[in-house]
């Protein structure tokens, strides 16, 4: 039978379960950190043979900073599922780029509404964060300011510097009403895209995030499970963008602090992110 090497053990993939957890407000505490108990528990279970990884809207760099205590061996799912990368070096193994025509339509629509986009591109083998230097908005200022010193930051001075074929993710930050108007105006262009309108848990800003429909947490997790030959997929989450992931999983766990919409469709509700809900449930499930 097919086998998977994970941690310190060899696992029979025909009976294995892949566990995939969201990060912010799910595996991480509300202050954005990983608790020592969660790190110790998950590392021990991985050493015992558990198949575990995370799926997050964060970049690899951002997620690696907060998960550096985890000894992961499986690929990690970043940027909402658009980039799957190695767990230590962050080398992309799969990138779901957006259609250049769709990117062009989004940029035109955003300019019409006076909303400055933040673009995520794949250039020279690495991800970049691009924004228009000349027309920074409050949302863009906030976004860039929180990432001071990030080597991915690369502003542009003219729109001609952006090759739409390199874009894999777009973030727009503005008032909810303005983002609603923009999304409605872009309805036709976004027909084959994944797009989420949500409130950032840390800044409380409204974000419209857009990327390829092929690059969702759901599709990336399902691809990884299929690649491993895992018999089952179990997912953990807290927010609206975890709904598609829950839709493809065999079993789903919403942390107690999750939005009501996610708790309603989950197989079960577990402890909160601040009470090590994911780690406690995994320990009870796998160690009895």
MARMI-399449 format. One record per residue (C-alpha): residue number from 1; chain; x, y, z. Coordinates in pm, 1 decimal. Layout:
BEGIN
{num=NUM&chaine=A&u=X&v=Y&w=Z} .
...
END
This chain:
BEGIN
{num=1&chaine=A&u=0.0&v=0.0&w=0.0} .
{num=2&chaine=A&u=116.7&v=361.2&w=-58.5} .
{num=3&chaine=A&u=305.8&v=507.0&w=234.2} .
{num=4&chaine=A&u=385.6&v=860.4&w=351.9} .
{num=5&chaine=A&u=687.5&v=957.6&w=560.7} .
{num=6&chaine=A&u=582.4&v=1216.8&w=818.3} .
{num=7&chaine=A&u=755.0&v=1323.5&w=1135.3} .
{num=8&chaine=A&u=938.1&v=1017.4&w=1262.3} .
{num=9&chaine=A&u=699.1&v=755.9&w=1123.6} .
{num=10&chaine=A&u=580.5&v=592.8&w=805.4} .
{num=11&chaine=A&u=203.5&v=622.5&w=755.8} .
{num=12&chaine=A&u=-22.8&v=402.1&w=546.3} .
{num=13&chaine=A&u=-191.6&v=655.3&w=317.6} .
{num=14&chaine=A&u=-490.1&v=428.8&w=253.8} .
{num=15&chaine=A&u=-607.8&v=477.7&w=611.4} .
{num=16&chaine=A&u=-455.3&v=818.7&w=683.8} .
{num=17&chaine=A&u=-639.3&v=1141.3&w=756.7} .
{num=18&chaine=A&u=-508.8&v=1479.3&w=644.9} .
{num=19&chaine=A&u=-579.9&v=1754.6&w=898.5} .
{num=20&chaine=A&u=-583.9&v=2109.9&w=758.0} .
{num=21&chaine=A&u=-622.8&v=2413.9&w=982.3} .
{num=22&chaine=A&u=-677.1&v=2780.8&w=914.5} .
{num=23&chaine=A&u=-433.8&v=3004.9&w=1106.2} .
{num=24&chaine=A&u=-573.6&v=3339.5&w=1222.8} .
{num=25&chaine=A&u=-832.7&v=3304.9&w=1500.4} .
{num=26&chaine=A&u=-827.8&v=2925.5&w=1452.9} .
{num=27&chaine=A&u=-485.8&v=2776.9&w=1523.3} .
{num=28&chaine=A&u=-342.0&v=3111.3&w=1635.8} .
{num=29&chaine=A&u=-452.2&v=3299.9&w=1943.6} .
{num=30&chaine=A&u=-634.7&v=3631.3&w=1912.3} .
{num=31&chaine=A&u=-304.7&v=3818.3&w=1944.1} .
{num=32&chaine=A&u=-177.9&v=3638.2&w=1632.6} .
{num=33&chaine=A&u=62.8&v=3406.1&w=1814.0} .
{num=34&chaine=A&u=89.4&v=3030.0&w=1843.8} .
{num=35&chaine=A&u=59.4&v=2908.6&w=2201.2} .
{num=36&chaine=A&u=337.4&v=2685.8&w=2342.0} .
{num=37&chaine=A&u=79.6&v=2418.1&w=2420.8} .
{num=38&chaine=A&u=-51.4&v=2410.9&w=2064.1} .
{num=39&chaine=A&u=301.7&v=2392.6&w=1921.2} .
{num=40&chaine=A&u=405.5&v=2113.3&w=2158.5} .
{num=41&chaine=A&u=88.7&v=1911.6&w=2100.4} .
{num=42&chaine=A&u=93.4&v=1935.6&w=1722.6} .
{num=43&chaine=A&u=466.4&v=1862.7&w=1699.7} .
{num=44&chaine=A&u=420.2&v=1553.6&w=1913.1} .
{num=45&chaine=A&u=132.1&v=1431.1&w=1701.7} .
{num=46&chaine=A&u=326.0&v=1492.7&w=1379.2} .
{num=47&chaine=A&u=614.5&v=1291.6&w=1523.4} .
{num=48&chaine=A&u=362.7&v=1014.8&w=1592.8} .
{num=49&chaine=A&u=253.5&v=1017.4&w=1228.3} .
{num=50&chaine=A&u=-24.9&v=1275.7&w=1201.8} .
{num=51&chaine=A&u=-63.5&v=1437.4&w=859.0} .
{num=52&chaine=A&u=-105.0&v=1808.5&w=933.9} .
{num=53&chaine=A&u=-69.5&v=2137.4&w=752.0} .
{num=54&chaine=A&u=-230.5&v=2479.6&w=741.6} .
{num=55&chaine=A&u=-430.7&v=2676.3&w=486.4} .
{num=56&chaine=A&u=-423.0&v=3052.3&w=527.0} .
{num=57&chaine=A&u=-484.2&v=3380.5&w=348.6} .
{num=58&chaine=A&u=-142.3&v=3489.8&w=473.1} .
{num=59&chaine=A&u=170.5&v=3483.3&w=259.5} .
{num=60&chaine=A&u=431.7&v=3217.7&w=330.1} .
{num=61&chaine=A&u=658.0&v=3477.4&w=489.7} .
{num=62&chaine=A&u=388.7&v=3600.7&w=726.0} .
{num=63&chaine=A&u=266.7&v=3253.6&w=815.2} .
{num=64&chaine=A&u=618.0&v=3120.2&w=866.4} .
{num=65&chaine=A&u=691.3&v=3392.4&w=1122.4} .
{num=66&chaine=A&u=399.9&v=3283.8&w=1342.0} .
{num=67&chaine=A&u=433.9&v=2906.8&w=1285.9} .
{num=68&chaine=A&u=811.6&v=2874.9&w=1310.7} .
{num=69&chaine=A&u=777.0&v=2652.7&w=1619.8} .
{num=70&chaine=A&u=585.4&v=2390.3&w=1420.8} .
{num=71&chaine=A&u=788.8&v=2105.8&w=1269.8} .
{num=72&chaine=A&u=584.6&v=2067.7&w=953.4} .
{num=73&chaine=A&u=677.9&v=1822.9&w=679.5} .
{num=74&chaine=A&u=386.2&v=1864.2&w=437.7} .
{num=75&chaine=A&u=340.1&v=2151.2&w=188.5} .
{num=76&chaine=A&u=160.1&v=2455.8&w=328.6} .
{num=77&chaine=A&u=-131.6&v=2635.3&w=161.1} .
{num=78&chaine=A&u=-93.3&v=3012.8&w=148.7} .
{num=79&chaine=A&u=-255.8&v=3318.7&w=-6.8} .
{num=80&chaine=A&u=-600.4&v=3164.7&w=30.4} .
{num=81&chaine=A&u=-501.1&v=2857.6&w=-168.7} .
{num=82&chaine=A&u=-333.9&v=3027.6&w=-463.9} .
{num=83&chaine=A&u=20.4&v=2930.9&w=-359.9} .
{num=84&chaine=A&u=122.6&v=2590.7&w=-222.9} .
{num=85&chaine=A&u=477.9&v=2592.8&w=-92.0} .
{num=86&chaine=A&u=739.7&v=2391.0&w=92.9} .
{num=87&chaine=A&u=699.5&v=2424.6&w=472.6} .
{num=88&chaine=A&u=1051.2&v=2548.2&w=553.1} .
{num=89&chaine=A&u=1184.2&v=2747.4&w=257.8} .
{num=90&chaine=A&u=849.6&v=2852.1&w=110.2} .
{num=91&chaine=A&u=946.5&v=2741.8&w=-239.2} .
{num=92&chaine=A&u=624.4&v=2747.3&w=-446.7} .
{num=93&chaine=A&u=522.0&v=2411.5&w=-589.1} .
{num=94&chaine=A&u=200.9&v=2543.6&w=-740.8} .
{num=95&chaine=A&u=75.9&v=2896.6&w=-817.1} .
{num=96&chaine=A&u=-272.2&v=2972.2&w=-951.0} .
{num=97&chaine=A&u=-235.7&v=3289.9&w=-1155.3} .
{num=98&chaine=A&u=-533.7&v=3505.9&w=-1243.4} .
{num=99&chaine=A&u=-650.6&v=3567.4&w=-1598.9} .
{num=100&chaine=A&u=-476.1&v=3879.2&w=-1733.3} .
{num=101&chaine=A&u=-808.0&v=3998.1&w=-1878.5} .
{num=102&chaine=A&u=-973.2&v=3970.0&w=-1537.3} .
{num=103&chaine=A&u=-685.8&v=4153.5&w=-1367.7} .
{num=104&chaine=A&u=-713.8&v=4433.3&w=-1623.3} .
{num=105&chaine=A&u=-1090.4&v=4459.9&w=-1561.8} .
{num=106&chaine=A&u=-1041.1&v=4469.0&w=-1182.8} .
{num=107&chaine=A&u=-780.5&v=4744.3&w=-1207.4} .
{num=108&chaine=A&u=-1002.0&v=4951.8&w=-1435.7} .
{num=109&chaine=A&u=-1302.5&v=4907.0&w=-1207.5} .
{num=110&chaine=A&u=-1100.3&v=4991.7&w=-896.9} .
{num=111&chaine=A&u=-969.4&v=5311.2&w=-1055.9} .
{num=112&chaine=A&u=-1323.6&v=5407.5&w=-1159.1} .
{num=113&chaine=A&u=-1435.6&v=5374.6&w=-796.4} .
{num=114&chaine=A&u=-1126.1&v=5547.8&w=-658.9} .
{num=115&chaine=A&u=-1011.3&v=5238.8&w=-468.8} .
{num=116&chaine=A&u=-639.2&v=5164.3&w=-470.9} .
{num=117&chaine=A&u=-557.2&v=4794.0&w=-517.3} .
{num=118&chaine=A&u=-277.4&v=4595.9&w=-357.7} .
{num=119&chaine=A&u=-150.0&v=4342.4&w=-609.7} .
{num=120&chaine=A&u=33.7&v=4020.8&w=-534.3} .
{num=121&chaine=A&u=252.8&v=3901.8&w=-819.2} .
{num=122&chaine=A&u=489.3&v=3614.2&w=-885.6} .
{num=123&chaine=A&u=809.6&v=3756.6&w=-1031.6} .
{num=124&chaine=A&u=1155.2&v=3602.3&w=-1058.2} .
{num=125&chaine=A&u=1039.8&v=3295.7&w=-868.1} .
{num=126&chaine=A&u=910.0&v=3485.8&w=-567.7} .
{num=127&chaine=A&u=598.4&v=3667.6&w=-452.8} .
{num=128&chaine=A&u=582.9&v=4046.5&w=-454.6} .
{num=129&chaine=A&u=346.7&v=4303.3&w=-300.6} .
{num=130&chaine=A&u=279.5&v=4584.4&w=-549.3} .
{num=131&chaine=A&u=90.6&v=4914.1&w=-509.4} .
{num=132&chaine=A&u=77.3&v=5244.4&w=-692.6} .
{num=133&chaine=A&u=322.2&v=5476.4&w=-522.1} .
{num=134&chaine=A&u=150.8&v=5794.2&w=-639.6} .
{num=135&chaine=A&u=-201.3&v=5738.5&w=-505.8} .
{num=136&chaine=A&u=-180.6&v=5561.2&w=-174.0} .
{num=137&chaine=A&u=-505.1&v=5545.9&w=20.6} .
{num=138&chaine=A&u=-559.1&v=5509.6&w=393.6} .
{num=139&chaine=A&u=-618.0&v=5138.2&w=345.5} .
{num=140&chaine=A&u=-300.9&v=5090.8&w=143.2} .
{num=141&chaine=A&u=-101.2&v=5302.3&w=389.4} .
{num=142&chaine=A&u=-224.3&v=5081.9&w=673.2} .
{num=143&chaine=A&u=-149.4&v=4762.1&w=482.4} .
{num=144&chaine=A&u=200.9&v=4865.6&w=377.6} .
{num=145&chaine=A&u=281.2&v=5023.1&w=712.6} .
{num=146&chaine=A&u=218.7&v=4699.4&w=898.1} .
{num=147&chaine=A&u=467.1&v=4526.7&w=667.7} .
{num=148&chaine=A&u=758.6&v=4767.2&w=700.2} .
{num=149&chaine=A&u=1082.5&v=4592.1&w=607.7} .
{num=150&chaine=A&u=907.7&v=4310.9&w=422.1} .
{num=151&chaine=A&u=1131.5&v=4218.1&w=125.5} .
{num=152&chaine=A&u=823.3&v=4146.9&w=-87.1} .
{num=153&chaine=A&u=727.8&v=4516.5&w=-96.5} .
{num=154&chaine=A&u=778.1&v=4666.6&w=-441.3} .
{num=155&chaine=A&u=577.6&v=4981.2&w=-525.6} .
{num=156&chaine=A&u=532.0&v=5088.6&w=-885.1} .
{num=157&chaine=A&u=524.6&v=5437.4&w=-1034.4} .
{num=158&chaine=A&u=329.4&v=5369.6&w=-1355.1} .
{num=159&chaine=A&u=66.4&v=5109.5&w=-1437.2} .
{num=160&chaine=A&u=280.1&v=4996.5&w=-1730.8} .
{num=161&chaine=A&u=516.1&v=4836.4&w=-1477.7} .
{num=162&chaine=A&u=252.3&v=4576.3&w=-1390.4} .
{num=163&chaine=A&u=224.8&v=4267.1&w=-1608.8} .
{num=164&chaine=A&u=-130.2&v=4133.7&w=-1548.8} .
{num=165&chaine=A&u=-4.6&v=3783.1&w=-1632.2} .
{num=166&chaine=A&u=202.7&v=3781.7&w=-1309.0} .
{num=167&chaine=A&u=-86.3&v=3865.0&w=-1072.5} .
{num=168&chaine=A&u=-228.7&v=3588.0&w=-854.0} .
{num=169&chaine=A&u=-411.9&v=3785.2&w=-581.4} .
{num=170&chaine=A&u=-575.3&v=4126.6&w=-544.2} .
{num=171&chaine=A&u=-672.0&v=4297.6&w=-219.4} .
{num=172&chaine=A&u=-887.8&v=4612.5&w=-203.4} .
{num=173&chaine=A&u=-936.9&v=4794.7&w=126.7} .
{num=174&chaine=A&u=-1214.1&v=5052.2&w=161.8} .
{num=175&chaine=A&u=-1551.5&v=5117.1&w=322.3} .
{num=176&chaine=A&u=-1791.4&v=4825.1&w=294.1} .
{num=177&chaine=A&u=-2038.1&v=5019.7&w=80.0} .
{num=178&chaine=A&u=-1771.8&v=5114.2&w=-175.1} .
{num=179&chaine=A&u=-1648.0&v=4757.1&w=-199.4} .
{num=180&chaine=A&u=-2004.7&v=4633.7&w=-250.0} .
{num=181&chaine=A&u=-2045.8&v=4879.0&w=-537.9} .
{num=182&chaine=A&u=-1717.2&v=4769.5&w=-693.5} .
{num=183&chaine=A&u=-1795.8&v=4398.9&w=-663.7} .
{num=184&chaine=A&u=-2135.0&v=4451.8&w=-825.4} .
{num=185&chaine=A&u=-1974.9&v=4646.4&w=-1110.6} .
{num=186&chaine=A&u=-1725.6&v=4364.1&w=-1161.5} .
{num=187&chaine=A&u=-1982.5&v=4084.5&w=-1142.7} .
{num=188&chaine=A&u=-1923.6&v=3960.8&w=-1498.3} .
{num=189&chaine=A&u=-1544.3&v=3978.6&w=-1472.0} .
{num=190&chaine=A&u=-1545.8&v=3788.4&w=-1141.2} .
{num=191&chaine=A&u=-1760.8&v=3501.5&w=-1268.1} .
{num=192&chaine=A&u=-1462.4&v=3263.3&w=-1271.1} .
{num=193&chaine=A&u=-1289.9&v=3407.2&w=-962.4} .
{num=194&chaine=A&u=-1302.9&v=3340.8&w=-592.9} .
{num=195&chaine=A&u=-1382.0&v=3663.7&w=-406.9} .
{num=196&chaine=A&u=-1447.2&v=3731.7&w=-40.9} .
{num=197&chaine=A&u=-1567.9&v=4046.3&w=132.0} .
{num=198&chaine=A&u=-1472.0&v=4033.4&w=497.8} .
{num=199&chaine=A&u=-1353.4&v=4231.8&w=798.4} .
{num=200&chaine=A&u=-989.2&v=4195.2&w=894.1} .
{num=201&chaine=A&u=-982.4&v=4049.9&w=1243.4} .
{num=202&chaine=A&u=-695.5&v=4269.0&w=1359.8} .
{num=203&chaine=A&u=-758.9&v=4610.0&w=1199.5} .
{num=204&chaine=A&u=-1140.0&v=4582.2&w=1150.9} .
{num=205&chaine=A&u=-1093.5&v=4716.7&w=797.2} .
{num=206&chaine=A&u=-1317.2&v=4590.3&w=517.3} .
{num=207&chaine=A&u=-1130.4&v=4388.1&w=255.2} .
{num=208&chaine=A&u=-1236.3&v=4257.4&w=-84.6} .
{num=209&chaine=A&u=-998.1&v=3978.1&w=-182.4} .
{num=210&chaine=A&u=-998.0&v=3829.7&w=-531.8} .
{num=211&chaine=A&u=-807.2&v=3539.9&w=-683.1} .
{num=212&chaine=A&u=-840.7&v=3248.8&w=-923.1} .
{num=213&chaine=A&u=-1125.3&v=3006.1&w=-854.2} .
{num=214&chaine=A&u=-867.0&v=2730.2&w=-894.9} .
{num=215&chaine=A&u=-667.3&v=2875.8&w=-606.2} .
{num=216&chaine=A&u=-893.7&v=2829.5&w=-304.9} .
{num=217&chaine=A&u=-818.4&v=2662.5&w=25.7} .
{num=218&chaine=A&u=-1073.0&v=2399.0&w=-72.9} .
{num=219&chaine=A&u=-909.3&v=2303.6&w=-399.9} .
{num=220&chaine=A&u=-556.4&v=2320.4&w=-262.9} .
{num=221&chaine=A&u=-643.3&v=2101.3&w=38.1} .
{num=222&chaine=A&u=-826.7&v=1853.0&w=-180.4} .
{num=223&chaine=A&u=-532.2&v=1837.5&w=-423.0} .
{num=224&chaine=A&u=-292.4&v=1775.0&w=-135.8} .
{num=225&chaine=A&u=-511.9&v=1500.8&w=11.1} .
{num=226&chaine=A&u=-537.1&v=1334.7&w=-329.1} .
{num=227&chaine=A&u=-163.5&v=1366.4&w=-385.3} .
{num=228&chaine=A&u=-94.7&v=1199.2&w=-51.3} .
{num=229&chaine=A&u=-361.2&v=936.8&w=-111.6} .
{num=230&chaine=A&u=-514.1&v=1025.6&w=225.1} .
{num=231&chaine=A&u=-844.5&v=852.8&w=290.6} .
{num=232&chaine=A&u=-1002.9&v=1144.9&w=476.1} .
{num=233&chaine=A&u=-975.1&v=1524.7&w=504.0} .
{num=234&chaine=A&u=-1056.8&v=1707.6&w=828.9} .
{num=235&chaine=A&u=-1068.2&v=2089.1&w=829.3} .
{num=236&chaine=A&u=-1059.6&v=2355.8&w=1102.3} .
{num=237&chaine=A&u=-1166.9&v=2718.0&w=1057.5} .
{num=238&chaine=A&u=-1332.6&v=3031.0&w=1191.5} .
{num=239&chaine=A&u=-1442.7&v=3261.8&w=909.3} .
{num=240&chaine=A&u=-1645.3&v=3296.9&w=591.8} .
{num=241&chaine=A&u=-1355.3&v=3212.4&w=362.3} .
{num=242&chaine=A&u=-1335.0&v=2869.8&w=529.0} .
{num=243&chaine=A&u=-1683.1&v=2773.6&w=403.5} .
{num=244&chaine=A&u=-1558.0&v=2630.6&w=70.2} .
{num=245&chaine=A&u=-1290.1&v=2433.1&w=256.8} .
{num=246&chaine=A&u=-1556.1&v=2287.0&w=484.3} .
{num=247&chaine=A&u=-1753.2&v=2194.9&w=174.5} .
{num=248&chaine=A&u=-1486.3&v=1951.7&w=48.5} .
{num=249&chaine=A&u=-1380.0&v=1804.7&w=383.9} .
{num=250&chaine=A&u=-1506.6&v=1475.6&w=525.4} .
{num=251&chaine=A&u=-1522.8&v=1623.5&w=875.2} .
{num=252&chaine=A&u=-1521.0&v=1987.1&w=986.0} .
{num=253&chaine=A&u=-1447.6&v=2162.6&w=1313.3} .
{num=254&chaine=A&u=-1537.3&v=2525.5&w=1375.9} .
{num=255&chaine=A&u=-1368.2&v=2688.8&w=1674.2} .
{num=256&chaine=A&u=-1618.2&v=2830.9&w=1925.2} .
{num=257&chaine=A&u=-1521.2&v=3186.4&w=1826.5} .
{num=258&chaine=A&u=-1607.2&v=3120.1&w=1459.5} .
{num=259&chaine=A&u=-1872.0&v=3316.8&w=1273.8} .
{num=260&chaine=A&u=-2221.6&v=3174.3&w=1306.3} .
{num=261&chaine=A&u=-2240.2&v=3081.3&w=937.8} .
{num=262&chaine=A&u=-1942.1&v=2847.7&w=973.8} .
{num=263&chaine=A&u=-2057.1&v=2693.2&w=1300.6} .
{num=264&chaine=A&u=-2392.2&v=2612.8&w=1140.9} .
{num=265&chaine=A&u=-2237.6&v=2394.9&w=868.6} .
{num=266&chaine=A&u=-1958.6&v=2239.4&w=1077.3} .
{num=267&chaine=A&u=-1962.2&v=1878.3&w=1189.5} .
{num=268&chaine=A&u=-1886.6&v=2006.5&w=1538.3} .
{num=269&chaine=A&u=-1782.2&v=2312.5&w=1734.7} .
{num=270&chaine=A&u=-1462.2&v=2279.4&w=1936.8} .
{num=271&chaine=A&u=-1285.1&v=2504.3&w=2188.6} .
{num=272&chaine=A&u=-1183.6&v=2859.6&w=2107.0} .
{num=273&chaine=A&u=-858.2&v=2964.8&w=1947.5} .
{num=274&chaine=A&u=-748.6&v=3119.4&w=2278.2} .
{num=275&chaine=A&u=-811.0&v=2787.8&w=2454.9} .
{num=276&chaine=A&u=-601.0&v=2575.5&w=2214.1} .
{num=277&chaine=A&u=-920.4&v=2436.8&w=2066.1} .
{num=278&chaine=A&u=-761.1&v=2271.7&w=1761.4} .
{num=279&chaine=A&u=-471.0&v=2116.3&w=1952.7} .
{num=280&chaine=A&u=-693.3&v=1991.5&w=2235.7} .
{num=281&chaine=A&u=-935.9&v=1830.2&w=1992.2} .
{num=282&chaine=A&u=-657.4&v=1667.1&w=1794.7} .
{num=283&chaine=A&u=-500.5&v=1529.3&w=2109.6} .
{num=284&chaine=A&u=-831.1&v=1384.6&w=2229.1} .
{num=285&chaine=A&u=-906.4&v=1242.0&w=1883.8} .
{num=286&chaine=A&u=-566.0&v=1085.8&w=1818.4} .
{num=287&chaine=A&u=-449.8&v=995.1&w=2166.3} .
{num=288&chaine=A&u=-781.3&v=925.6&w=2332.7} .
END
